[in-house]
Amino acid sequence: MNPGVRLAGGQDMPAIAALLTACGLETPSPAQTARRFWLHADEHGELTACLGCEAGHRAALLRSLAVRVDCRGRGLARGLIETALAALSSEGVERALCFSTDAGTFWQSVGFVEVPVGDVVAALPDAPQVRDYAARGMLPEEVAYCRGLATTALDEARGQRLVRDFIARHALTAPPEARLLDLISEVGELAKTSLKATAYGRTSFVPDDAWRDEIGDVYFSLLALASASGVDLDHVLGATLLKYRSRHARSGEIGSTQIRGDDHD
Ligand SMILES: CC(C)(COP(=O)(O)OP(=O)(O)OC[C@H]1O[C@@H](n2cnc3c(N)ncnc32)[C@H](O)[C@@H]1OP(=O)(O)O)[C@@H](O)C(=O)NCCC(=O)NCCS
C-alpha cells in the first residue's frame, strides 16, 4: 500500500464527510454511502484525500474521490486509485467503473475510458450510488468511465488488438499512408453498395448483407490504420466525446462553428 494510504474505519467518517463537502461533492446518507473508503492522511494524521468504493463480484464502482485543495497535483488521487485497484484486482474484480460529469479528463488521465451509463447499471444494479442516481432520475445526464484491471496501462481496444495480431500473423503490415488509401477505398465500396441497394437513389435504403459485409471491411481498415499509426482508438474516442460534449454545452451543437487547425469536425 502507498505510504499514508489506509482503509477508513467508522471513526474516519465525519472527516471524510467534511472533506467531500469542502470539495463540493455530495455527502451521501449512511445507507447510501460507499461501503469502503481508502484515505490518505498527512504526517499530523489530518485527512488529505479519500476514495469510496462499492464492489460487486466482478465490477466495482469508485466514487467520492476528493483531495484537499492544498494537496492537489501531487499524485494523491492517482495513488489512492492505484491502491484501490490493486486491492480490488486481488479480490477478483475485473473492472472499475465510475460516474463523472465534470472530471472526465481526470479519469481519462488515470487510464479510464468512457462507457455507456447502462454498462454501470448492468454491472452493479444494487450499488448504492446506482440505486440513488436511478431513484433521483439522474442517470440520463450521467457520464460513465471504466478501467479494466488486468493491466495497469490503458487496454488497447480489443478489436484493434485482434486486427493487429491478424496483420502480423499474415505478414500484411503496411505503412499508415497505404492503410489510409485502403480505408478510403473500402468507404468507396460501401458507397457503391448503397447505390446498388437503392438502384441509384430510386428506392429507399434497407441495410442488407452486402452493406454489413462492407461496413465490416471499413471497420477492419480503420482499426488497421489506427494500429499502423500508433493510435489507441478507445483513447481518442474518449477525447472526441469530451470535445463534443463541451461544444454541445457551450453552443448546443457538436460541430465546430469555426474551423481551426486543431479543431476540425
Ligand atoms: C480531481 C481530483 C480528485 C484530482 O486530485 P489530484 O490529487 O490533484 O490528482 P493527481 O495529482 O493524482 O493527478 C493524477 C493525474 O490527473 C491529472 N489531473 C489532476 N486533476 C485534473 C483535472 N481537474 N482535470 C484533468 N486532469 C487532472 C493530473 O495532471 C495527473 O496526470 P499526470 O500524472 O499524467 O500528470 C481533485 O482535483 C479533486 O478533489 N477535485 C474535486 C472533487 C472531484 O471533482 N472529484 C472527482 C469526482 S468524480
PDBQT file of the ligand as one rigid body, heavy atoms in Angstrom, charges set to zero:
ROOT
HETATM    1  C1  LIG A 301      -9.944  15.545  -9.401  1.00  0.00    +0.000 C 
HETATM    2  C2  LIG A 301      -9.039  15.434  -8.157  1.00  0.00    +0.000 C 
HETATM    3  C3  LIG A 301      -9.507  14.246  -7.326  1.00  0.00    +0.000 C 
HETATM    4  C4  LIG A 301      -7.580  15.220  -8.622  1.00  0.00    +0.000 C 
HETATM    5  O1  LIG A 301      -6.764  15.008  -7.471  1.00  0.00    +0.000 OA
HETATM    6  P1  LIG A 301      -5.159  15.193  -7.528  1.00  0.00    +0.000 P 
HETATM    7  O2  LIG A 301      -4.576  14.549  -6.329  1.00  0.00    +0.000 OA
HETATM    8  O3  LIG A 301      -4.841  16.632  -7.759  1.00  0.00    +0.000 OA
HETATM    9  O4  LIG A 301      -4.793  14.355  -8.833  1.00  0.00    +0.000 OA
HETATM   10  P2  LIG A 301      -3.351  13.708  -9.139  1.00  0.00    +0.000 P 
HETATM   11  O5  LIG A 301      -2.289  14.656  -8.648  1.00  0.00    +0.000 OA
HETATM   12  O6  LIG A 301      -3.296  12.321  -8.612  1.00  0.00    +0.000 OA
HETATM   13  O7  LIG A 301      -3.349  13.701 -10.713  1.00  0.00    +0.000 OA
HETATM   14  C5  LIG A 301      -3.374  12.499 -11.451  1.00  0.00    +0.000 C 
HETATM   15  C6  LIG A 301      -3.446  12.853 -12.907  1.00  0.00    +0.000 C 
HETATM   16  O8  LIG A 301      -4.677  13.530 -13.186  1.00  0.00    +0.000 OA
HETATM   17  C7  LIG A 301      -4.430  14.801 -13.796  1.00  0.00    +0.000 C 
HETATM   18  N1  LIG A 301      -5.415  15.726 -13.231  1.00  0.00    +0.000 N 
HETATM   19  C8  LIG A 301      -5.497  16.158 -11.971  1.00  0.00    +0.000 A 
HETATM   20  N2  LIG A 301      -6.565  16.969 -11.816  1.00  0.00    +0.000 NA
HETATM   21  C9  LIG A 301      -7.151  17.055 -13.022  1.00  0.00    +0.000 A 
HETATM   22  C10 LIG A 301      -8.294  17.739 -13.518  1.00  0.00    +0.000 A 
HETATM   23  N3  LIG A 301      -9.070  18.509 -12.723  1.00  0.00    +0.000 N 
HETATM   24  N4  LIG A 301      -8.609  17.601 -14.810  1.00  0.00    +0.000 NA
HETATM   25  C11 LIG A 301      -7.853  16.830 -15.622  1.00  0.00    +0.000 A 
HETATM   26  N5  LIG A 301      -6.754  16.128 -15.213  1.00  0.00    +0.000 NA
HETATM   27  C12 LIG A 301      -6.418  16.255 -13.930  1.00  0.00    +0.000 A 
HETATM   28  C13 LIG A 301      -3.027  15.151 -13.382  1.00  0.00    +0.000 C 
HETATM   29  O9  LIG A 301      -2.425  16.011 -14.342  1.00  0.00    +0.000 OA
HETATM   30  C14 LIG A 301      -2.356  13.816 -13.332  1.00  0.00    +0.000 C 
HETATM   31  O10 LIG A 301      -1.969  13.370 -14.631  1.00  0.00    +0.000 OA
HETATM   32  P3  LIG A 301      -0.417  13.051 -14.940  1.00  0.00    +0.000 P 
HETATM   33  O11 LIG A 301       0.028  12.132 -13.840  1.00  0.00    +0.000 OA
HETATM   34  O12 LIG A 301      -0.481  12.415 -16.282  1.00  0.00    +0.000 OA
HETATM   35  O13 LIG A 301       0.246  14.371 -14.879  1.00  0.00    +0.000 OA
HETATM   36  C15 LIG A 301      -9.074  16.743  -7.301  1.00  0.00    +0.000 C 
HETATM   37  O14 LIG A 301      -8.842  17.838  -8.139  1.00  0.00    +0.000 OA
HETATM   38  C16 LIG A 301     -10.390  16.979  -6.567  1.00  0.00    +0.000 C 
HETATM   39  O15 LIG A 301     -10.550  16.545  -5.423  1.00  0.00    +0.000 OA
HETATM   40  N6  LIG A 301     -11.368  17.670  -7.234  1.00  0.00    +0.000 N 
HETATM   41  C17 LIG A 301     -12.667  17.993  -6.611  1.00  0.00    +0.000 C 
HETATM   42  C18 LIG A 301     -13.515  16.759  -6.413  1.00  0.00    +0.000 C 
HETATM   43  C19 LIG A 301     -13.754  15.996  -7.708  1.00  0.00    +0.000 C 
HETATM   44  O16 LIG A 301     -14.007  16.563  -8.748  1.00  0.00    +0.000 OA
HETATM   45  N7  LIG A 301     -13.664  14.659  -7.593  1.00  0.00    +0.000 N 
HETATM   46  C20 LIG A 301     -13.915  13.750  -8.699  1.00  0.00    +0.000 C 
HETATM   47  C21 LIG A 301     -15.350  13.364  -8.629  1.00  0.00    +0.000 C 
HETATM   48  S1  LIG A 301     -15.793  12.297  -9.984  1.00  0.00    +0.000 SA
ENDROOT
TORSDOF 0
